[in-house]
Amino acid sequence: MSSYKTKLNDITTFIFDVDGVLTDSTVILDPSGEMVRCMNTRDGFAMQLAVKKGYHVCIITGGNSPMVKQRLEYLGIKDVFLAAESKMACLQEYIDKKNIPLENILYMGDDIPDHQVMRVVGLPTCPKDAAPEILDVSEYVSHVNGGKGCVRDVIEQTLRVQGNWFEPAE
């Protein structure tokens, strides 16, 4: 088993960026002024399942979309940091509040603003199409691009390793 697979046993917390991770980085400029993003429903399923199974799920993003926050809250994610000027400060606030050791955190980011956080968490991960600097610091690179199921990929792998993924109905 590769070293990242071994680390999946210790993961209790998932932290994700939005643009480039939960979305494909595309922003549609709506005439109303809203910047519209598309999110993958399979990522959404995996995040809500992780919440239901007792995992911590947190979002830290530089974006400030009320619709993104509404979607995440609909999935049961209560810890959403929007307009994060310092992702490191948000991470510190979150782990202090929840008393979570860094080694128990899987973080998925895709670009330069994620770099500092990814250097301190237990398992830094990224989508296949992340920036070169992020690919360099990631211990796992998803086979999937941002917005196309990379979040589902890391959550599913973690829950499978821990025996929490799929329980067929009797």
N, C-alpha and C positions, 0 to 999 in steps of 0.2 A: 504494500500500500504506500502511495507517495506521501510525502510529509504533509502536504496540505490536507489529504484525506484523514490522516491521524489527528490533525488539529480540529477537524470537524466534530470530533467527539466532545470537545470542550466548549463549543459555541452555544451560548445562551441568548445572544443578542445579535441582531442584524441591523446595520445602519446603511442607508442608501442615499446617494445623491439623486436628484431628479433628472435634470437635462443631460442626456447622453447615457443614462442608466435606465431610469423608468420610462424615458422617451428616447426617440432616435435623434435627438438634438434639433429636429425641425420645429420651427415656430411659425405658425400661420398668423399673419397680422390681420385680424378681423376689423371691418370698418368701425365697429363699436369701440375700438381701442384695446380690446382684450387680445392677449397673445395666446392663441389656442395651441394646446399640445395634445398628442395622442399617447395613450398608455395601453399597454398590453394586458388583456383580461386574464391571461394565464399567470402573469406576474401578480396581478391583483388577487387571484385565487390563492396563490402560494403565500402571499403576505397575510391574508386574513386567516388562513389555516395556521400559520406560525403563531399568530396572536391567540387563536383559540386553543392551541396546544401549550400556551404558557411562555412562549419566547417573547423577549423584548424586541420590538420593531420600532426603529426611529428613522426619521428623515431629516437630513441636514442639507439645505439647498440655498444657493445665492438668489434664486428666483423668489418672486413674491406674488404668486398667483392664488387668489382666493379659491378658484375652481380646483386647483391641484390639492389644496388643503381640504376642501370639501370631499373630493374623491377619496383621499387617504383616510379621513375620519369615517367615511362610509364603510371602509374596509376594517375599521376598528383600531386604526393607528392613532394614538393620542399624542405621541411625542413627535411633533412636526416643527422644525426650526426653519422658518422662511426668512428670506433676506439676510442670510447669515454672512456677515462681513468677515468673521473669523470662524471657520469651521472647527478649528482647534478649541476655541473658547466655548463653542456650543457642545463639543464632545466632552470637555471637562465639566461643564455644568450638568450635562446629562448623566455622566458616570458618577458624579458626586451625589446627585439627587437619588439615583437608583442603586448606588453602591455596587457598581459592576466593575470587576477587574478587566483591564485592557486585554488580557489574554483570552477572555471569553467573547470578544467582539469580532465578528466578520463585517468588514466594511467594503462596500463596492462603490468605486468612483471611476471617473473616466478622463479627468482633465486636471490641469495644474492646481486649481483650488483645493483638490482632494489630496494632493501629494503629502503635505505635512501630517495629516491625520493618518494616512495609510502607512506612514513610517513607524507609528507607535502602537497600532492595534494588533491583536493576536493573529488575524488572518486578513491581509489586504488582497482584494480581488478586483477584477475589472471586466468589462465587456471586451469582446474581440477587437472592436474598433476604437479602443481608447487611445489617448495620446501616447507617444513613445515613452515619455517620462513616467507615465502611470504603468504602462506595460512592464517597464524595468523594475518597479518596486512591488509589483503584484506577485503573490505566491501562487495564485490561480488566475488564469485567463479563461473566461468562459468561451465556449465554441460559438456563442451567439452574440450578435451585435446589440448595442444599447437599444432599448425599446422593443426588442424582438423576442424577449423571454430570458434574458441573462439573469434577472432576479429570480425567476422561477428555477433556473438551473442551480444556483447556489443554495437556495432554500431547500429544494427537493433533495439535492445531494446530502445536505446536513441532516434533514429529517430522516432520510433513508439510513444513513450511517447510525443514527441514534434510535432507529426502530420506530419512528413516529410518523412516517409518511402516509401509508395507505393501509387501511384496515377494511377489507371487503365485508360487505353485509353478510350476515349468516344466511 
